[in-house]
Amino acid sequence: NLVMKRISQYIFLLSATAFIGTFSSCTKNFEELNVSPTQPNIVPAEYLFSQALLSGITAESNPLQVGSWIQHWASGNLVGPSQYLEDRDIYETRSWASHYALIKDLKQIQDKILKGQETTPAGRTKLAITRIYETFIWQRMLDFWGDIPYTESGLAESDLILTPKYDKQEDIYKALLTNLDAAMAQLNAQDISYGAADFVYKGKVSAWNKFGNALKLRMGMRLRYVDEALSKKTVEEALSGPIFESNADNALLPTVPQDGNSLGFHPTVAAYNASKELRQIASTLIDTLLTKNDPRLPRIAEPTENSKKINSPVYRGLGVALGANVTVNRDDYSYGTIAIYGDRKSTFPYLFLSFSDVCFYKAEAALLGWGGLTADQADGFYQAGIRAAMQVDPYKIDNADITSYLATQGTLTGSSEEQLEQIMVQKWISLFMRDYEAFAEWRRTGYPQLVPGPNKGSTNGQIPLRGVYSGNERFRNPDEYNAAAQRLSSGDTYLSKVWWDSK
């Protein structure tokens, strides 16, 4: 268990070092006996960064809520948000708290542990990597909630503000782009980096530089319909720098088998094994895969249990937001593939930013003529995106099967808008298990064209367009919460749009 070993080693070293230091000085300064040997004042940056990677990346998957909105998963009638019912006091409060805990840890690295080392080889590149990853976390939060506390959050204890203001999403996005550029400019291959504490890239500077530009490309495209000039500028800058060139550049978090481990297993595998009845595959996804004869289908879904019993296997997805009074025989619907998601003794890395993402963005940029690309290049990027998405674990589709698929599905046709829809449908498939990102891209472009489930919920039968704020915010920070809610078109509800959702 690589993840467990490394984090356990950090904890052991922290405890041992603190104990030895206290023991050796106890005869000199009696008062130092009051210092806890297991609770050091300063935690190594490596430990906090490792923990932030682990917690922040695995939180990217949220099948019960966001995954059902995007119609990758069908969670049945036991989970309120999957029925379009607001449940801010459970789902939103937990997610809000966990995300701000991540920000606090990442800020502690910058404002306490490595403070003053911004230009030294011992701190410069570690800080740069921390800021790049922090931008990744902030973007997810912005895309999900909209306006959020930013400038007054994550501060040092001496500057702590208990009722932070909610900054506007537009202002935060622009600040993040500036910070991302500054962080990438600080990367230096000669510096001391995170090394093994960086589970994703082992502290490799060139890899984090490519990741930063891939993230910048994503952020730039997110602004396409709300600020075209800034979007174009950002996209072209990202494409001009080092960026993902193959699946070897993918941002992957190694995971461990779930059996016998309490830390570091794949979030989709963990969620599936916790309760597969709440995580069946949605009919929209299965129908799309069937229509396109997609070779990933058997690696995503299992034939229905009842069809297997009669030795006539069929794939059938479950509808979303069916309502509390609808009874279904779950054995008539497809679960996730048992050999992949139901095997607690095997695993595969968690992918959270990919070469296929970059390819699909390039195809979109080519349709727009951005970055020196032309519309006749869009097909090539589109095909590269599909190929890359099929080659990653756990799919690993044979090249011959990919080529056969591209012969029928690899050519963009129709108007620019129709071609964009084709790109986005393939991207939606590729984002299976990456629920927040699929949700953001669907809202940004409107593709694929999803039909809401029949339950009216809190939205009068509409698919939610954002997450609602934590229930705790209404009581702990009422003035700032109310000011932010009033800026939203429909208040703090599922139906308000975030700033960039303007198509």
N, C-alpha and C positions, 0 to 999 in steps of 0.2 A: 504494500500500500504506500506508494510514493508520497502522496499528499499527506497521509497520516504521519509517516516517518519524519518528513521535513518539519511539519508544524510541531510534532512532539519533540524534535531535537531543539527547536527554538525555545520551547517552554522549559525543557530540561536545563539548557544552558543558562537561561535567564535565572532560574531558581538556584542553580549551583553557584553561579557567579555572585548573586546577591547574598547567598548564605556564607560563602567563603569570605567575602568582604566584611560582612557583619561580624563573623566569628573572630577574624584576625584583629579587629579593632576594638573588641568589646572590653579588653582590659585597659584601653587607653581612655575611652569615652563611654562611661556607663550609660549615658542617655541614648546612645546609639542602639542599645538593646531594644528600644521601642520601634525601630525600623523593621518592617516586615520583610523577611528574606524571600517571600513568594510574591510580593506585590511591589516590584521596583517602580521608582518614580518615572523612569523613561524606558519605554519599550523600544527595542530595535526597529528601525524603519522596515527591515526585511520582514519581520513578523507581521506588522500591520499591513504591509503591501500584499503579502501572501494571503492573509485572511480576507482582505478586500477583494482580491481577484476571485477567490473561491466563492465568497458570498455574493458578490455583485454579478458575476457571470451566470451562476446557476439560477439566479432570480430572473433571468431573461425569459424563462419558460413559465407560462401561467395558463395551463389548459382549461382549468375550471371556469375562468372568467374570460380573459382576453382570447384564448384559443377557441372558445365557443362563439364569441362575437365574430371572429374571422372565419368561422365555419371550417376549421380543421378538425375540431373535436366536438362531440355532442355529449354534454354532461348530464343529461336526464333532468328530472324535475326536483332533485334534492338540493341544488345549489342555486341560490337566489340570483346572482349576477348572470348566470347562464340563461335565466328566464327573463332577462332585461329588468330585473328587480334590484334596486339600489340596496347595497348592504355595506354601507360605509364604516360601520362599527366593527366589522371583522376584516374583510378583504382589504379595504382601502387603508384602514388604520394600521394594519400589520405591514402592508407594503410601504406606506409612508414612513413609518418608524424605521424599517429596515434600510430603506434608501438613505435616510438622513444619518443613520448610524454609519453607513459606508462613507458618506461625505465627511463626517466627523473624524473618522480614522485617517482618511486621506489628507485632511487639513492638518491633523496633528503631525503627520510626517513633514509637512511644509512649514508650519508655523511654530513647531516646537523642536522636534527631533533633529531636523536638518537645517533649522533656521541659522542663517549666517554663513551657510556653505553653498550659497547659490552660484558662486563663481569658482568654486574649488573642485578639483578632480574627485574629491571624496563625496561631494553632494550634488554637483551640477546635473549630471545625467540621471541620477536617481530621482531628483526633483522633476526633471523634464518628463520622464516616463510616468511619474505619479500624476502630473498635470494632464498628460494625454489621456490616461485611463480615467481620470476624474471627469474629463470632458465627455467621454463615452457614457458615464453614469448620469451626468447632468442632462445630456440630450434625451435619454430615456425618460427621465422624470418630466422634462418639459413637454415632450411629445404626448405623455400620458395625461398630465394634469393641466398644462397651460401655465398661467402665472403661478409662481411659487416663491417662497423665501430663498434668496440667493446671496445678496450682498451682506445681509445680516445673519446668515446661518453659518454653522461650522466654525464659529470664532473660538479663540482661545478662552479658557475659563475666566481669565481676568477681564475679558471684553464681552462676556456672554450676554446676549440679548434674549430674554425669555419670550418676547412677543415680536418676532422679526416681521418686517414688512414683506409683502408679496411683490416682487419685482415683475415687470411686464415680460412676457415670453420673448417679445421682439428684442428688448434690450439685452436680455440674458443671452439669446442666440448670438447677437453681434459681439458681445463681450467674450463669449466662448470661442468664437472664430479667431479673435485677436489673441486670446490666451493660447489657443492651439498652435497658431503660427509661432508665437514666442517660445513655446515649449519645444517645438521641433527644431527651432534655431539653436537651442541650448544643447541638443544631443551631441555627444562627443565620444567617438569610439575609443579614445585614449583614457577616458575616465573610469573610475570604479563604478560598476553597475550592480544590479540586483542579483545577477548570477542565478543560482539554483532556486532562490526565493521567488523568482519570476517563473511561474509554472507554464506560462504561455510561450515566451520567446527566450528564456534563460538570460535575460538582460541584454540581448543582442541589439545594438543600437540601430543597425540598418533595418532590422525587422520592425522596430517601433516607429521608425521614420516612414516606412511603407504603410504601417497601420494608421499613423496619423493622417496621411494623405487620403487613404481609403475612407477614414472617418470624415475628413473634410469634404470629400466628394459626396458622401451621404448627406451631410448637413447642407451642402450647397443645393443639392437636388430637392431637399425638403422645402426649400424656399421658392421653388420654381413658380408657383402660382400666386405668391403673395408679394414677392419682390424680385422680379425677373432680372433686373440689372445686377443686384447683389448675388443672385443665384448663378448667373452666367459667369461673373467674375470669380466666384468661389470655386465653381466646377472647373473652370479653365486653369486656375492656379493649382488645384489638386492634381489634375491630369498632367500638368507639366513637371511635377516632381516625381520622386521615386514612389511607386505604388505597386499593389499586388500584380504579379505577372503570371502566376500559376497557383495551383492548389498548395504548392509548397509554402506559400506565403500566408495561408489561411490562419486566422486567429482561432486557436483551438485550446480548450482547457482539458488536460488529461483527466480522466475519471477512473474510478476503481469499481470492481464488482460490489454489488450491494451486500451480499451475504458476508457477514463477519466484519463489516465496516460501518461506522456511524458518520463518516465524513468523506466527502469528495466523490459521491456516486452521481451518475448522470441524472439530471432533474426529470427527464421524461421517463426513464426507467423507474426512478423512485416514485414518481407520481402514479405511474401505471400499476406498480405493485402495491401501492397503498390502497387502491380501490379501482380495479379495472372497470367496474360497472359505471363509474362516473367519467370514464375516459374512453368511450367508444369513438370510432372515426365518423366524422360528419358526412352526410350524404353528398353534400356539395363537392367535397374533395374526392370521394370515391367515384362519383359520377363523372367528374372531370378526367380522372385517371383512366377510367374505363373507356370513355369516349375517344381519348387520344391513344389508347392502347399503350399506356405508359409502363415501361418495364419496372418502374419503382413500386408499382402497386403491391406486389406480394412482399415487398420489404417494408411497407407501411401498414398494410391491413391484413387481417386474417379472414379467410372465408367464414361465413356464418357457422356457428356450432351445429345448427340443425341441418344445414346443407352438407356438412362433413359427415354427419351421421348416416346419411343415405348415399354417401360416396358420389355426390354430385355438387362439388363445391362452387359456391357463388359468392360474390362480394356485394354487400348491401350496407350502405351507410345509414346512420340514424339521423333523423331530422333534429334541428336545433329549436330551442325555446318552444317546446310542445305544450307547455302548461302543466299545472300540478295535477290535473284530473285525468291526464292521458296515461293509460297503462300500456306498456309494450312488453313483448317477450324478447328479452335481450339476446336470446340465442338465435333470433332471426336477423341479427345485425352484426356487423363486423367489429371486432376488437382490434387493437393494435397487434402487429405480428408477434406471436408468442415467442418465437425463437430469438427475437431482438429485444423487445420491450419486457417480455415476461420471464427472461432468463436472468436471475439474480447473480449468476456466477460469471457472466460475461459483461463486457461493456464496450463503449466506443467513445472517442473524444466528443466534447460538446463544442460545436461550431458556433461562433458568435459574430464574426465578420469575415466575409469570404471573397475569394477571387470571382466567383459567380456573381456576387453583388456588383462588383466593379464592372464586369462584362455587361450586365444588364443596364447599368447606368451609362456605360459608353454607347450602347445601342440607342438609348434615349437621347443622349447628347448628339449622336450622329444625325438623328431625325431632326434635331434643332439646328444643326450646323455649328455647334459649339466646339471650341478647342481645336479648330482646324479640321474637324471630322465632317464627312459628307454623308448624305442619306444613303448612298449606295454602299456604305460601309456598315450600315446597321445590321444587315443579315449576318455578317461575319461575327460581330460581337454577340448577337443574339444566339447564334449557334454555339459559340464558345461558352456562353453562360449556361446553356442547357447541358453541354458536355461536362463542364466542370461540376455542375450541381449533381449530375448522375454518378460522377466518379468518386465522390466523397463517401466516407464511412457514415452510416451502415449500408449504403446502397451498393457501391462498387460494381456498377453495371458494366458488362463486357463492352469493349469498344465496338464490336460488330453490332451489338444490339443498339448502341447509341447511334451509330451511323444509320441503321435501318429506321430508327425513330426520326432522325433528322430529315430523312428522305421524304417523310410525310408531314412533319411538324416544324421543319427548320427554315421555312421561307416566309418572310413577312409580306403580307399582301394588303391591298386596299389603301385607304387614305392614311395620312400620318397618324391620325387619331386611332384608326383601326389597327395600325401597326403597334402603336403604344399599348393598346389593349392586349394584343398577343404577347408582347414583352412582359407585361405586368401579370398576366395569368401564369406564365412560366415562372416568373419570380415568386409569385404567391405559392406555387407548388414547392419551389426550392426553399422557402422560408418555413416549411413545416418543422415544428419544434421550436421555432423562434417567434413566439406569439406576439410580443410587443412590436417587433419590427414589421411583421406581416400586417398588424393592425395599423401602424403608421402609414405604410405604403398604400394600403387600401383607401384610407381616408385622403391621402394626398392626391391620388389619381382617380379614384372611383372605380378601380378595377382590381379584381374581377367584379362583375356586377352581381352582388349578393342579394338574395331575397330574404327578408327577415322571417323568423319563425312566427307561428301564429299567436303566441302568447303576447298580450298587450303590455304586461309588466309595468314599469314606471315610465315607459317611453311611448306609450300608445302604439306599441308594436314596431317601433323603429330600432335598428341596430344602434347601440350606444356609440357616441362619437368621442368620448373622453372618459377618464376615470373621475370620480368625485373625490373631493378632499377628505382627509382623515376626519372621522367623527370627533376626535379629540380637539381638533382645531377650533371647532365652534365654541368650545368652553374655555380652552387655554389661551386662545389668541383671537377673541371675538371681533375686535375692531378691525384688525388687518384681514381676517377671514372674510368679514362682511364686505369690506372694500373690494377685495378680489372677486367675490361672488357677484357683486353688482356690476363689475366690468364685463362679465360673461353674458352672452346674448340671451341665454335662458337660465341664468343663475348657476349655482353649483349643482348641476344636474348632468345626467348622461347625454343630454341633447345639446349642450353648448359645444361650439367648435373651438379648437385651439387656434392660435393666431395664423399659422400657415395653412390651415385647412380652408382654402378659399376658392377652390376650383368651381 
